[in-house]
Amino acid sequence: MNKYIRKDLENFRPYHAPLKPYEIKVDANENPFPHHEALKEAIGQWTKEKDNFTRYPDTDAHALRAKISEHYNVSKDNVMCGVGSDQVIECIIKVFIEPLDKVVMPTPTFSMYKLSTIVNHGQVIEVPLDDEFEYDLDLFIRTIKEEQPKLVFLCTPNNPTGCILNKEQIVEVIKACNCPIVVDEAYAEFTGISVVDMIDEYDNLIVVRTFSKSYGLAGLRTGYAIANKEMIDTLNVTKPPYNLSSFSQMASLFVLKHHSFYMEQVELLKKQRAYLAEQLKTLNFVEKVYNSGTNFLLIRVSDYTIVNLLEANKILVRDYPPTGDLANCIRITIGTEKENQKLLQILYKFGSTSNGK
């Protein structure tokens, strides 16, 4: 197939998440808690309705968009839904980026910004985070002004580092942009910081959110964009028809109706995050625990064999290539208290035998 594939994709490596056996899965920033009990009843009732499987889904997700708009106090016309935030990001890039158009983004950050830009013939302009994996705001803004990109991505809280910008800093970046800017708020429930209320003030602003993290619907893939009506109308040009399944729409609508239940889980995860961070700092092979405003912790270790030991004990964490900014780093999703304790037991044992720092 090499003679047929696009030349610029000959060495391209798509995103893969390997399937491995596990008892504890803390590698993908998912919500570890069970869903609201009433969801099971709602799903059971939904499956009994005769048209839910045989008919195409509502292509415009009217009911879900109405609930999202109510939740954020915006108009339904300000919302577009997609199959995870990945598809929303893809739609944004497709509608704005022509060959060699520049797209500014931090690094390291969510990999789909770069992957989608490359696939859509854009030119990736990466702005490195500082030595503490925090935003160098002056450098980021200076890069925007110098490069004059067609599109900017700002992920806060940032994945995989966990760093955050406050609202004033985000607005500073927005003001520096003469192009559309995407503020990815996938983990915003963990900080309470959002610029959704500014979509009418800044017509170039697109806020991207997801139900995969705080709301525990990673398996159903529901993401959405919030922006002014003209922007949403523009994004809809590249949104595929019938993209979001009826099941995903129903479940997403349900969890948003039970928002307070899932925010209680968020508070539990924040407490466990603080506890886990303090425990990790006591281990002799942990060189750095980075600040996090998310449901995960990024750590740098002196002995990378810990990943193999955890996997042997059927605990999955997110590891990174041995070279680059994230070399010797491990990302650990915050699990339940029981899961975190089992993880720590293995880490304590490893730490007592490791050469460490």
Sequence and secondary structure as in RCSB ss.txt:
>XXXX:A:sequence
MNKYIRKDLENFRPYHAPLKPYEIKVDANENPFPHHEALKEAIGQWTKEKDNFTRYPDTDAHALRAKISEHYNVS
KDNVMCGVGSDQVIECIIKVFIEPLDKVVMPTPTFSMYKLSTIVNHGQVIEVPLDDEFEYDLDLFIRTIKEEQPK
LVFLCTPNNPTGCILNKEQIVEVIKACNCPIVVDEAYAEFTGISVVDMIDEYDNLIVVRTFSKSYGLAGLRTGYA
IANKEMIDTLNVTKPPYNLSSFSQMASLFVLKHHSFYMEQVELLKKQRAYLAEQLKTLNFVEKVYNSGTNFLLIR
VSDYTIVNLLEANKILVRDYPPTGDLANCIRITIGTEKENQKLLQILYKFGSTSNGK
>XXXX:A:secstr
 TTTS GGGTT           SEEESS    S   HHHHHHHHHHHHSTHHHHS   TT HHHHHHHHHHHT  
GGGEEEEEHHHHHHHHHHHHH  TT EEEEEES  HHHHHHHHHTT EEEEEE  TTS   HHHHHHHHHHH  S
EEEEESS TTT     HHHHHHHHHH SS EEEE TTGGGT    GGGTTT TTEEEEEESSSTTS TTT EEEE
E  HHHHHHHTTS  TT S HHHHHHHHHHHHTHHHHHHHHHHHHHHHHHHHHHHHT TTEEEE   SSSEEEEE
ES TTHHHHHHHTTEEEEE  SSSTTTTEEEEE   HHHHHHHHHHHHHHHHHS   
